[in-house]
Amino acid sequence: MREFTDADGRVWIASATEESGADYKGRFHLVMRSGDGDEVVELADVRWNSERSAHRTLATMSVVELRRRLRSAEGRGVVDLAS
């Protein structure tokens, strides 16, 4: 998990979630949740083969890159409001 703030100063948490299935390639994908839990962004196009690889990538990803991916997801309309 990786905590960061967006351009407006809101806290977000980036993590990886596992998709179950027979195929192990790209089983994990990027998920961003707002700090208050009101919004969830699932970026299914950012994938990893293992949890270890996902954690390593998130740990080394810059805040600029995390913000860019969040903006991109918001622009594509993939932000869901959690209920």
N, CA, C and O atoms as CSV, one atom per row, in Angstrom:
chain,resi,resn,atom,element,x,y,z
A,1,MET,N,N,0.829,-1.175,0.000
A,1,MET,CA,C,0.000,0.000,0.000
A,1,MET,C,C,0.875,1.242,0.000
A,1,MET,O,O,1.986,1.263,0.530
A,2,ARG,N,N,0.318,2.275,-0.621
A,2,ARG,CA,C,1.069,3.529,-0.715
A,2,ARG,C,C,0.095,4.685,-0.571
A,2,ARG,O,O,-0.884,4.772,-1.312
A,3,GLU,N,N,0.357,5.567,0.374
A,3,GLU,CA,C,-0.493,6.733,0.596
A,3,GLU,C,C,0.109,7.933,-0.129
A,3,GLU,O,O,1.323,8.135,-0.107
A,4,PHE,N,N,-0.752,8.732,-0.774
A,4,PHE,CA,C,-0.298,9.938,-1.451
A,4,PHE,C,C,-1.429,10.953,-1.472
A,4,PHE,O,O,-2.576,10.618,-1.178
A,5,THR,N,N,-1.109,12.184,-1.817
A,5,THR,CA,C,-2.140,13.215,-1.938
A,5,THR,C,C,-2.264,13.624,-3.402
A,5,THR,O,O,-1.279,13.669,-4.139
A,6,ASP,N,N,-3.505,13.922,-3.806
A,6,ASP,CA,C,-3.709,14.389,-5.176
A,6,ASP,C,C,-3.405,15.883,-5.256
A,6,ASP,O,O,-2.985,16.480,-4.265
A,7,ALA,N,N,-3.609,16.483,-6.405
A,7,ALA,CA,C,-3.301,17.898,-6.617
A,7,ALA,C,C,-4.133,18.810,-5.730
A,7,ALA,O,O,-3.732,19.943,-5.463
A,8,ASP,N,N,-5.287,18.335,-5.269
A,8,ASP,CA,C,-6.158,19.126,-4.394
A,8,ASP,C,C,-5.871,18.886,-2.912
A,8,ASP,O,O,-6.546,19.457,-2.055
A,9,GLY,N,N,-4.888,18.056,-2.600
A,9,GLY,CA,C,-4.528,17.783,-1.214
A,9,GLY,C,C,-5.318,16.661,-0.559
A,9,GLY,O,O,-5.169,16.424,0.640
A,10,ARG,N,N,-6.166,15.957,-1.331
A,10,ARG,CA,C,-6.929,14.829,-0.781
A,10,ARG,C,C,-6.031,13.605,-0.679
A,10,ARG,O,O,-5.196,13.360,-1.550
A,11,VAL,N,N,-6.207,12.852,0.375
A,11,VAL,CA,C,-5.404,11.648,0.612
A,11,VAL,C,C,-5.999,10.484,-0.175
A,11,VAL,O,O,-7.215,10.292,-0.204
A,12,TRP,N,N,-5.119,9.711,-0.815
A,12,TRP,CA,C,-5.496,8.498,-1.546
A,12,TRP,C,C,-4.576,7.375,-1.113
A,12,TRP,O,O,-3.444,7.622,-0.697
A,13,ILE,N,N,-5.049,6.156,-1.208
A,13,ILE,CA,C,-4.253,4.969,-0.895
A,13,ILE,C,C,-4.225,4.083,-2.134
A,13,ILE,O,O,-5.264,3.630,-2.613
A,14,ALA,N,N,-3.023,3.844,-2.642
A,14,ALA,CA,C,-2.839,2.984,-3.809
A,14,ALA,C,C,-2.430,1.598,-3.327
A,14,ALA,O,O,-1.555,1.460,-2.472
A,15,SER,N,N,-3.069,0.580,-3.880
A,15,SER,CA,C,-2.734,-0.793,-3.513
A,15,SER,C,C,-3.040,-1.707,-4.691
A,15,SER,O,O,-3.532,-1.267,-5.730
A,16,ALA,N,N,-2.742,-2.968,-4.510
A,16,ALA,CA,C,-3.029,-3.965,-5.534
A,16,ALA,C,C,-4.103,-4.900,-5.014
A,16,ALA,O,O,-4.137,-5.226,-3.827
A,17,THR,N,N,-4.973,-5.327,-5.902
A,17,THR,CA,C,-5.987,-6.299,-5.533
A,17,THR,C,C,-5.902,-7.478,-6.491
A,17,THR,O,O,-5.508,-7.336,-7.649
A,18,GLU,N,N,-6.274,-8.625,-5.989
A,18,GLU,CA,C,-6.155,-9.862,-6.764
A,18,GLU,C,C,-7.480,-10.216,-7.426
A,18,GLU,O,O,-8.547,-10.135,-6.817
A,19,GLU,N,N,-7.380,-10.607,-8.678
A,19,GLU,CA,C,-8.528,-11.111,-9.420
A,19,GLU,C,C,-8.403,-12.620,-9.490
A,19,GLU,O,O,-7.388,-13.141,-9.953
A,20,SER,N,N,-9.412,-13.314,-9.043
A,20,SER,CA,C,-9.329,-14.774,-9.090
A,20,SER,C,C,-9.621,-15.266,-10.502
A,20,SER,O,O,-10.316,-14.613,-11.280
A,21,GLY,N,N,-9.081,-16.416,-10.802
A,21,GLY,CA,C,-9.280,-17.004,-12.113
A,21,GLY,C,C,-8.193,-18.017,-12.407
A,21,GLY,O,O,-7.263,-18.197,-11.621
A,22,ALA,N,N,-8.319,-18.667,-13.529
A,22,ALA,CA,C,-7.369,-19.710,-13.903
A,22,ALA,C,C,-6.043,-19.143,-14.406
A,22,ALA,O,O,-5.007,-19.798,-14.298
A,23,ASP,N,N,-6.071,-17.937,-14.951
A,23,ASP,CA,C,-4.873,-17.334,-15.522
A,23,ASP,C,C,-4.122,-16.551,-14.448
A,23,ASP,O,O,-4.692,-15.665,-13.811
A,24,TYR,N,N,-2.843,-16.876,-14.246
A,24,TYR,CA,C,-2.044,-16.198,-13.234
A,24,TYR,C,C,-1.366,-14.946,-13.774
A,24,TYR,O,O,-0.901,-14.120,-12.989
A,25,LYS,N,N,-1.296,-14.784,-15.090
A,25,LYS,CA,C,-0.651,-13.615,-15.665
A,25,LYS,C,C,-1.532,-12.393,-15.452
A,25,LYS,O,O,-2.710,-12.393,-15.807
A,26,GLY,N,N,-0.956,-11.371,-14.878
A,26,GLY,CA,C,-1.695,-10.143,-14.657
A,26,GLY,C,C,-2.824,-10.288,-13.665
A,26,GLY,O,O,-3.848,-9.615,-13.787
A,27,ARG,N,N,-2.655,-11.145,-12.697
A,27,ARG,CA,C,-3.714,-11.430,-11.729
A,27,ARG,C,C,-3.985,-10.251,-10.793
A,27,ARG,O,O,-5.107,-10.102,-10.308
A,28,PHE,N,N,-2.982,-9.412,-10.530
A,28,PHE,CA,C,-3.128,-8.273,-9.628
A,28,PHE,C,C,-3.251,-6.984,-10.428
A,28,PHE,O,O,-2.576,-6.817,-11.444
A,29,HIS,N,N,-4.104,-6.075,-9.980
A,29,HIS,CA,C,-4.209,-4.783,-10.649
A,29,HIS,C,C,-4.296,-3.642,-9.634
A,29,HIS,O,O,-4.565,-3.860,-8.453
A,30,LEU,N,N,-4.064,-2.436,-10.115
A,30,LEU,CA,C,-3.988,-1.244,-9.281
A,30,LEU,C,C,-5.375,-0.764,-8.857
A,30,LEU,O,O,-6.302,-0.692,-9.665
A,31,VAL,N,N,-5.492,-0.438,-7.568
A,31,VAL,CA,C,-6.712,0.139,-7.012
A,31,VAL,C,C,-6.305,1.339,-6.166
A,31,VAL,O,O,-5.344,1.279,-5.400
A,32,MET,N,N,-7.053,2.430,-6.318
A,32,MET,CA,C,-6.831,3.618,-5.499
A,32,MET,C,C,-8.120,3.938,-4.763
A,32,MET,O,O,-9.195,3.991,-5.360
A,33,ARG,N,N,-8.000,4.149,-3.463
A,33,ARG,CA,C,-9.164,4.493,-2.630
A,33,ARG,C,C,-8.906,5.839,-1.979
A,33,ARG,O,O,-7.797,6.123,-1.526
A,34,SER,N,N,-9.949,6.669,-1.938
A,34,SER,CA,C,-9.801,7.948,-1.254
A,34,SER,C,C,-9.629,7.683,0.237
A,34,SER,O,O,-10.103,6.672,0.754
A,35,GLY,N,N,-8.958,8.584,0.912
A,35,GLY,CA,C,-8.688,8.418,2.334
A,35,GLY,C,C,-9.940,8.295,3.178
A,35,GLY,O,O,-9.934,7.625,4.211
A,36,ASP,N,N,-11.013,8.939,2.744
A,36,ASP,CA,C,-12.276,8.850,3.483
A,36,ASP,C,C,-13.126,7.667,3.038
A,36,ASP,O,O,-14.185,7.415,3.612
A,37,GLY,N,N,-12.672,6.940,2.020
A,37,GLY,CA,C,-13.370,5.747,1.552
A,37,GLY,C,C,-14.560,6.011,0.651
A,37,GLY,O,O,-15.291,5.083,0.305
A,38,ASP,N,N,-14.769,7.276,0.262
A,38,ASP,CA,C,-15.920,7.618,-0.570
A,38,ASP,C,C,-15.743,7.259,-2.040
A,38,ASP,O,O,-16.724,7.045,-2.751
A,39,GLU,N,N,-14.496,7.192,-2.497
A,39,GLU,CA,C,-14.253,6.913,-3.909
A,39,GLU,C,C,-13.266,5.763,-4.072
A,39,GLU,O,O,-12.328,5.606,-3.290
A,40,VAL,N,N,-13.503,4.970,-5.102
A,40,VAL,CA,C,-12.622,3.855,-5.440
A,40,VAL,C,C,-12.329,3.917,-6.935
A,40,VAL,O,O,-13.240,4.068,-7.749
A,41,VAL,N,N,-11.060,3.800,-7.284
A,41,VAL,CA,C,-10.631,3.802,-8.677
A,41,VAL,C,C,-9.931,2.476,-8.939
A,41,VAL,O,O,-8.910,2.184,-8.317
A,42,GLU,N,N,-10.463,1.674,-9.846
A,42,GLU,CA,C,-9.812,0.418,-10.229
A,42,GLU,C,C,-9.204,0.588,-11.607
A,42,GLU,O,O,-9.915,0.841,-12.580
A,43,LEU,N,N,-7.911,0.452,-11.688
A,43,LEU,CA,C,-7.196,0.579,-12.948
A,43,LEU,C,C,-6.803,-0.813,-13.428
A,43,LEU,O,O,-5.699,-1.286,-13.157
A,44,ALA,N,N,-7.694,-1.448,-14.126
A,44,ALA,CA,C,-7.487,-2.826,-14.575
A,44,ALA,C,C,-6.397,-2.931,-15.635
A,44,ALA,O,O,-5.915,-4.029,-15.915
A,45,ASP,N,N,-6.002,-1.811,-16.225
A,45,ASP,CA,C,-4.954,-1.851,-17.245
A,45,ASP,C,C,-3.544,-1.792,-16.639
A,45,ASP,O,O,-2.559,-1.978,-17.354
A,46,VAL,N,N,-3.442,-1.537,-15.341
A,46,VAL,CA,C,-2.150,-1.571,-14.645
A,46,VAL,C,C,-2.106,-2.885,-13.882
A,46,VAL,O,O,-2.744,-3.025,-12.839
A,47,ARG,N,N,-1.340,-3.861,-14.410
A,47,ARG,CA,C,-1.393,-5.224,-13.900
A,47,ARG,C,C,-0.009,-5.748,-13.525
A,47,ARG,O,O,1.016,-5.329,-14.063
A,48,TRP,N,N,-0.032,-6.685,-12.577
A,48,TRP,CA,C,1.189,-7.376,-12.158
A,48,TRP,C,C,0.904,-8.877,-12.053
A,48,TRP,O,O,-0.234,-9.296,-11.842
A,49,ASN,N,N,1.959,-9.668,-12.204
A,49,ASN,CA,C,1.819,-11.122,-12.107
A,49,ASN,C,C,1.866,-11.621,-10.669
A,49,ASN,O,O,1.378,-12.714,-10.382
A,50,SER,N,N,2.442,-10.845,-9.768
A,50,SER,CA,C,2.543,-11.290,-8.380
A,50,SER,C,C,2.314,-10.121,-7.433
A,50,SER,O,O,2.475,-8.958,-7.803
A,51,GLU,N,N,1.943,-10.451,-6.222
A,51,GLU,CA,C,1.738,-9.425,-5.196
A,51,GLU,C,C,3.066,-8.748,-4.859
A,51,GLU,O,O,3.117,-7.541,-4.621
A,52,ARG,N,N,4.115,-9.524,-4.842
A,52,ARG,CA,C,5.448,-8.984,-4.554
A,52,ARG,C,C,5.843,-7.928,-5.582
A,52,ARG,O,O,6.344,-6.862,-5.226
A,53,SER,N,N,5.617,-8.228,-6.836
A,53,SER,CA,C,5.931,-7.284,-7.903
A,53,SER,C,C,5.083,-6.013,-7.788
A,53,SER,O,O,5.576,-4.907,-8.010
A,54,ALA,N,N,3.824,-6.180,-7.445
A,54,ALA,CA,C,2.926,-5.031,-7.277
A,54,ALA,C,C,3.414,-4.132,-6.150
A,54,ALA,O,O,3.477,-2.914,-6.312
A,55,HIS,N,N,3.758,-4.720,-5.019
A,55,HIS,CA,C,4.228,-3.936,-3.872
A,55,HIS,C,C,5.537,-3.218,-4.189
A,55,HIS,O,O,5.726,-2.064,-3.803
A,56,ARG,N,N,6.425,-3.892,-4.883
A,56,ARG,CA,C,7.709,-3.283,-5.244
A,56,ARG,C,C,7.489,-2.088,-6.175
A,56,ARG,O,O,8.113,-1.039,-6.013
A,57,THR,N,N,6.603,-2.260,-7.142
A,57,THR,CA,C,6.326,-1.171,-8.085
A,57,THR,C,C,5.683,0.013,-7.376
A,57,THR,O,O,6.078,1.158,-7.593
A,58,LEU,N,N,4.699,-0.259,-6.534
A,58,LEU,CA,C,4.025,0.828,-5.813
A,58,LEU,C,C,4.985,1.566,-4.889
A,58,LEU,O,O,4.893,2.784,-4.736
A,59,ALA,N,N,5.894,0.838,-4.280
A,59,ALA,CA,C,6.854,1.450,-3.358
A,59,ALA,C,C,7.812,2.392,-4.077
A,59,ALA,O,O,8.289,3.362,-3.488
A,60,THR,N,N,8.092,2.114,-5.336
A,60,THR,CA,C,9.053,2.929,-6.078
A,60,THR,C,C,8.383,3.927,-7.017
A,60,THR,O,O,9.070,4.752,-7.618
A,61,MET,N,N,7.080,3.872,-7.157
A,61,MET,CA,C,6.352,4.786,-8.040
A,61,MET,C,C,6.350,6.188,-7.438
A,61,MET,O,O,6.103,6.354,-6.244
A,62,SER,N,N,6.621,7.183,-8.255
A,62,SER,CA,C,6.650,8.553,-7.756
A,62,SER,C,C,5.229,9.068,-7.513
A,62,SER,O,O,4.260,8.553,-8.069
A,63,VAL,N,N,5.132,10.092,-6.672
A,63,VAL,CA,C,3.841,10.726,-6.408
A,63,VAL,C,C,3.290,11.328,-7.697
A,63,VAL,O,O,2.081,11.309,-7.925
A,64,VAL,N,N,4.164,11.858,-8.532
A,64,VAL,CA,C,3.743,12.424,-9.814
A,64,VAL,C,C,3.074,11.354,-10.674
A,64,VAL,O,O,2.038,11.608,-11.289
A,65,GLU,N,N,3.656,10.174,-10.717
A,65,GLU,CA,C,3.086,9.073,-11.495
A,65,GLU,C,C,1.746,8.622,-10.920
A,65,GLU,O,O,0.805,8.374,-11.674
A,66,LEU,N,N,1.647,8.512,-9.604
A,66,LEU,CA,C,0.382,8.129,-8.974
A,66,LEU,C,C,-0.706,9.155,-9.275
A,66,LEU,O,O,-1.836,8.790,-9.597
A,67,ARG,N,N,-0.366,10.429,-9.172
A,67,ARG,CA,C,-1.333,11.486,-9.491
A,67,ARG,C,C,-1.757,11.430,-10.949
A,67,ARG,O,O,-2.934,11.607,-11.262
A,68,ARG,N,N,-0.805,11.185,-11.841
A,68,ARG,CA,C,-1.105,11.116,-13.276
A,68,ARG,C,C,-2.079,9.980,-13.570
A,68,ARG,O,O,-3.031,10.150,-14.333
A,69,ARG,N,N,-1.837,8.831,-12.966
A,69,ARG,CA,C,-2.734,7.690,-13.179
A,69,ARG,C,C,-4.121,7.946,-12.605
A,69,ARG,O,O,-5.121,7.540,-13.197
A,70,LEU,N,N,-4.189,8.611,-11.466
A,70,LEU,CA,C,-5.476,8.960,-10.870
A,70,LEU,C,C,-6.238,9.937,-11.770
A,70,LEU,O,O,-7.427,9.744,-12.020
A,71,ARG,N,N,-5.568,10.979,-12.257
A,71,ARG,CA,C,-6.208,11.942,-13.169
A,71,ARG,C,C,-6.701,11.260,-14.429
A,71,ARG,O,O,-7.796,11.544,-14.915
A,72,SER,N,N,-5.885,10.357,-14.956
A,72,SER,CA,C,-6.260,9.626,-16.161
A,72,SER,C,C,-7.518,8.799,-15.927
A,72,SER,O,O,-8.420,8.777,-16.765
A,73,ALA,N,N,-7.573,8.127,-14.795
A,73,ALA,CA,C,-8.748,7.304,-14.461
A,73,ALA,C,C,-9.993,8.164,-14.290
A,73,ALA,O,O,-11.076,7.804,-14.749
A,74,GLU,N,N,-9.828,9.309,-13.621
A,74,GLU,CA,C,-10.959,10.220,-13.435
A,74,GLU,C,C,-11.443,10.737,-14.785
A,74,GLU,O,O,-12.648,10.875,-14.995
A,75,GLY,N,N,-10.524,11.025,-15.699
A,75,GLY,CA,C,-10.872,11.497,-17.038
A,75,GLY,C,C,-11.611,10.453,-17.852
A,75,GLY,O,O,-12.437,10.788,-18.701
A,76,ARG,N,N,-11.317,9.194,-17.595
A,76,ARG,CA,C,-12.009,8.096,-18.311
A,76,ARG,C,C,-13.302,7.700,-17.620
A,76,ARG,O,O,-14.050,6.864,-18.128
A,77,GLY,N,N,-13.570,8.295,-16.465
A,77,GLY,CA,C,-14.817,8.008,-15.757
A,77,GLY,C,C,-14.836,6.680,-15.039
A,77,GLY,O,O,-15.897,6.068,-14.925
A,78,VAL,N,N,-13.691,6.206,-14.544
A,78,VAL,CA,C,-13.669,4.922,-13.837
A,78,VAL,C,C,-13.684,5.080,-12.328
A,78,VAL,O,O,-13.427,4.119,-11.604
A,79,VAL,N,N,-13.980,6.276,-11.845
A,79,VAL,CA,C,-14.074,6.503,-10.409
A,79,VAL,C,C,-15.465,6.088,-9.944
A,79,VAL,O,O,-16.469,6.585,-10.454
A,80,ASP,N,N,-15.521,5.181,-8.982
A,80,ASP,CA,C,-16.785,4.728,-8.433
A,80,ASP,C,C,-16.940,5.298,-7.031
A,80,ASP,O,O,-15.979,5.382,-6.266
A,81,LEU,N,N,-18.162,5.687,-6.712
A,81,LEU,CA,C,-18.435,6.127,-5.349
A,81,LEU,C,C,-18.778,4.900,-4.525
A,81,LEU,O,O,-19.694,4.149,-4.862
A,82,ALA,N,N,-18.046,4.702,-3.453
A,82,ALA,CA,C,-18.311,3.564,-2.562
A,82,ALA,C,C,-19.581,3.843,-1.767
A,82,ALA,O,O,-19.833,4.979,-1.366
A,83,SER,N,N,-20.359,2.828,-1.546
A,83,SER,CA,C,-21.593,3.007,-0.779
A,83,SER,C,C,-21.505,2.347,0.561
A,83,SER,O,O,-22.458,2.399,1.338
